[in-house]
Amino acid sequence: MKKFLTLVLTFVLALALCACGKDADPLETAQSMIGQDAAALTDAIGAPQSSSYASSCLGDGEDGEWQYDGFTVYTYRDVDGSESVYDVMPQS
């Protein structure tokens, strides 16, 4: 009986993980994070495939361009090192 109960509980846990563990669409996640800390974005969807930075016309910091599969994330990195997402554009 103990083995049967263990098997049933294991099965129920596996079903719960499958139902809750579905990954969100990375593009939608990125778009929902506009205005938020860029580190939170990489925590949510992972590091970009590539990135580049250039002097910003928004302030004294740098504009970042992060390439993901199917979309680009634009960031602003301030002189204090803080970085935020300011736009996300799907690639056509």
ZIDA-V178611 format. One record per residue. N is the residue number from 1. RES is the residue in one letter. SS is DSSP state (hx for helix, st for strand, lp for the rest). Layout:
# ZIDA-V178611
N_RES_SS + N_RES_SS
This chain:
# ZIDA-V178611
1_M_lp + 2_K_hx + 3_K_hx + 4_F_hx + 5_L_hx + 6_T_hx + 7_L_hx + 8_V_hx + 9_L_hx + 10_T_hx + 11_F_hx + 12_V_hx + 13_L_hx + 14_A_hx + 15_L_hx + 16_A_hx + 17_L_hx + 18_C_hx + 19_A_hx + 20_C_hx + 21_G_lp + 22_K_lp + 23_D_lp + 24_A_lp + 25_D_lp + 26_P_hx + 27_L_hx + 28_E_hx + 29_T_hx + 30_A_hx + 31_Q_hx + 32_S_hx + 33_M_lp + 34_I_lp + 35_G_lp + 36_Q_lp + 37_D_st + 38_A_hx + 39_A_hx + 40_A_hx + 41_L_hx + 42_T_hx + 43_D_hx + 44_A_hx + 45_I_hx + 46_G_lp + 47_A_lp + 48_P_lp + 49_Q_lp + 50_S_st + 51_S_st + 52_S_st + 53_Y_st + 54_A_st + 55_S_st + 56_S_lp + 57_C_lp + 58_L_lp + 59_G_lp + 60_D_lp + 61_G_lp + 62_E_st + 63_D_st + 64_G_st + 65_E_st + 66_W_st + 67_Q_st + 68_Y_st + 69_D_lp + 70_G_lp + 71_F_st + 72_T_st + 73_V_st + 74_Y_st + 75_T_st + 76_Y_st + 77_R_st + 78_D_lp + 79_V_lp + 80_D_lp + 81_G_lp + 82_S_lp + 83_E_st + 84_S_st + 85_V_st + 86_Y_st + 87_D_st + 88_V_st + 89_M_st + 90_P_st + 91_Q_lp + 92_S_lp
